[in-house]
Amino acid sequence: MRNPLRYQLSEYDCGPTTMLNAVSYLFSREEISPEVIKNIMLYSLDTYGSEGIMGKRGTSSAAMMFLSNWLNSYGNIGHQPISSQYLSGKSVFLGEESRIDDALARGGVAVVRVLLEGGHYVLITGEEEAGMRVFDPYYEEEDLNNKDIIVLKGLCFSHNRVIPRYYFNRETWEDYAFGPWEDREAVLLFNEARKLTQEGTIEYFI
């Protein structure tokens, strides 16, 4: 059974929520190991806020890298057919030779860090004519000011936003931009049992 994707419970847990959403999107409920859920929560929310309270600055890049490596190792052991790759800096972009575009074309997903007031993690699950299919775990009751972003309401199993492709590659501090090159990061995840090979896909890079 497929689960609907979930929203974060606090102002800080976009990282673990988006990682869990990636797993939920790629696998049915019966296929997901409880150890994956436990360790995503265990190793995230590792930063300290100004008051010295752990988790109040969200999840660090180091934690996301560790989680990506752990998930990949866990898949290699054979407990769940999951694989993961961590990207940073100039590897994080959309377009020709983009590893994010390649992952999406082969049935994978991308957990990406974007700018939205501050650093924020969202899930990219695919693309359509109007833009990238994105699940943003931060629940908003009011409509967005960005009129060219399509917002979907209700239960969502793949995305709750369709965001124009050009938004992401911007280096400026604007909503859903990857931002400066030195701050960029992404985690690519695959269900190895359903992953398409490069030979089995049509290259469509723009």
C-alpha positions in Angstrom: 0.0 0.0 0.0 1.2 3.5 -0.8 1.2 6.1 1.9 0.4 9.8 1.3 3.4 12.1 1.9 3.5 13.8 5.2 4.1 17.4 6.5 6.7 18.3 9.1 5.5 18.5 12.8 7.6 21.5 13.8 9.5 24.5 12.3 12.7 22.4 12.2 12.1 18.8 10.9 12.0 19.4 7.1 15.1 17.3 6.7 14.0 14.1 8.3 10.4 14.5 7.0 11.6 14.9 3.4 14.0 11.9 3.7 11.0 9.8 5.1 8.9 11.1 2.2 11.5 10.0 -0.3 11.4 6.5 1.2 7.6 6.5 1.3 7.4 7.6 -2.4 9.8 4.9 -3.6 8.5 2.0 -1.5 5.2 0.6 -0.4 4.4 0.5 3.3 5.0 -3.2 3.5 8.5 -2.8 2.0 9.9 -0.2 4.4 12.2 -1.4 7.2 11.6 0.1 10.6 15.3 0.4 10.9 15.3 3.0 8.1 12.7 5.0 9.8 14.5 4.9 13.2 17.9 5.9 11.8 16.6 8.8 9.7 15.1 10.3 12.9 18.1 9.3 15.0 20.8 11.0 12.9 18.9 14.2 11.9 17.9 17.3 13.8 21.6 17.5 15.0 22.1 21.2 15.2 21.8 23.6 18.1 19.7 26.8 18.2 20.8 30.1 19.8 19.4 28.9 23.1 21.5 25.8 23.0 18.5 23.5 22.3 19.4 20.6 20.0 17.5 20.5 16.7 16.4 24.1 16.7 18.5 24.8 13.6 17.3 21.8 11.8 19.5 19.2 10.2 23.1 19.8 9.1 24.7 19.0 5.8 27.0 16.6 7.6 23.9 14.7 8.9 22.4 14.5 5.5 25.6 13.2 4.0 25.8 10.6 6.8 22.2 9.5 6.2 22.8 9.1 2.5 25.9 7.0 3.1 24.1 4.9 5.7 21.1 4.3 3.5 23.4 3.2 0.6 25.3 0.8 2.9 22.1 -0.5 4.3 20.9 -1.3 0.8 24.2 -3.0 -0.1 23.8 -5.3 2.8 20.5 -6.5 1.3 17.9 -5.5 3.9 16.0 -3.2 1.6 16.8 -2.4 -2.1 17.6 1.2 -1.5 20.5 3.2 -2.8 21.6 6.8 -2.2 24.1 9.4 -3.5 25.0 12.7 -1.8 25.7 15.7 -4.0 27.0 19.1 -3.1 28.3 22.3 -4.6 28.5 22.4 -8.4 27.0 19.0 -8.7 23.6 20.4 -7.7 21.8 21.9 -10.7 19.2 21.1 -13.3 20.0 20.9 -17.0 22.5 19.1 -19.3 24.4 16.4 -17.5 22.5 17.0 -14.3 22.7 14.0 -12.0 19.4 15.2 -10.5 17.7 15.0 -13.9 19.3 11.6 -14.6 18.0 10.3 -11.3 14.4 11.5 -12.0 14.5 9.9 -15.5 15.5 6.6 -14.0 12.7 6.5 -11.4 14.6 8.0 -8.5 13.9 11.1 -6.4 15.9 14.0 -5.1 15.9 15.5 -1.6 17.2 19.1 -2.2 18.1 22.0 -0.1 16.4 25.2 -1.3 16.0 28.7 0.0 12.6 29.5 1.6 13.1 32.2 4.3 16.1 30.0 5.3 17.6 26.7 4.2 14.8 24.2 3.6 14.6 20.6 2.3 12.0 19.6 -0.3 11.5 16.5 -2.4 11.6 16.4 -6.2 9.7 13.4 -7.6 9.5 14.2 -11.3 8.7 16.8 -14.0 5.8 17.8 -16.2 5.4 20.5 -18.8 4.7 23.3 -16.2 7.8 22.4 -14.1 9.2 20.2 -11.4 7.0 18.0 -9.2 7.8 18.9 -5.7 6.6 18.0 -2.2 7.2 20.8 0.2 6.7 19.5 3.8 6.0 22.9 5.2 2.2 23.2 5.4 0.7 26.5 4.4 -2.9 27.5 4.7 -2.6 30.7 2.7 -1.9 30.8 -1.0 1.7 31.5 -2.1 2.6 34.8 -3.5 4.4 33.1 -6.5 1.6 32.9 -9.0 3.5 30.7 -11.4 3.8 27.9 -8.8 0.9 25.5 -8.9 -0.3 24.4 -5.5 -2.1 21.1 -5.0 -4.4 20.6 -1.9 -5.5 17.4 -0.1 -3.8 14.1 0.2 -0.6 14.0 -2.0 1.2 10.8 -3.0 3.8 12.4 -5.2 3.8 16.3 -5.0 2.0 19.3 -3.7 3.7 21.9 -5.9 4.6 22.3 -9.5 7.5 24.7 -9.7 9.0 26.2 -12.9 12.4 24.6 -13.6 14.3 27.9 -13.8 13.5 28.6 -10.1 16.0 26.1 -8.9 19.2 27.1 -10.7 19.1 30.6 -9.4 22.1 31.7 -7.3 20.1 34.5 -5.6 18.2 34.4 -2.4 14.7 33.7 -3.8 12.0 31.1 -3.1 13.0 27.5 -4.1 16.4 28.6 -5.5 19.3 26.3 -4.9 21.2 29.5 -4.1 25.0 30.0 -3.9 27.0 27.1 -5.3 28.9 26.6 -2.0 25.6 26.0 -0.1 24.0 23.6 -2.5 23.3 20.0 -1.6 21.0 17.1 -2.7 20.5 13.5 -1.8 19.4 11.1 -4.7 17.5 8.0 -3.7 16.5 5.0 -5.7 14.5 1.8 -5.3 17.0 -0.6 -6.9 14.2 -3.1 -7.7 12.5 -0.6 -10.0 15.4 1.6 -11.1 15.7 2.1 -14.8 19.1 1.7 -16.4 20.7 4.6 -18.4 20.4 2.4 -21.5 16.6 2.0 -20.8 15.8 5.7 -20.7 15.7 8.4 -23.3 18.1 11.3 -22.6 16.0 14.4 -22.4 18.4 16.9 -20.8 17.7 20.5 -21.7 
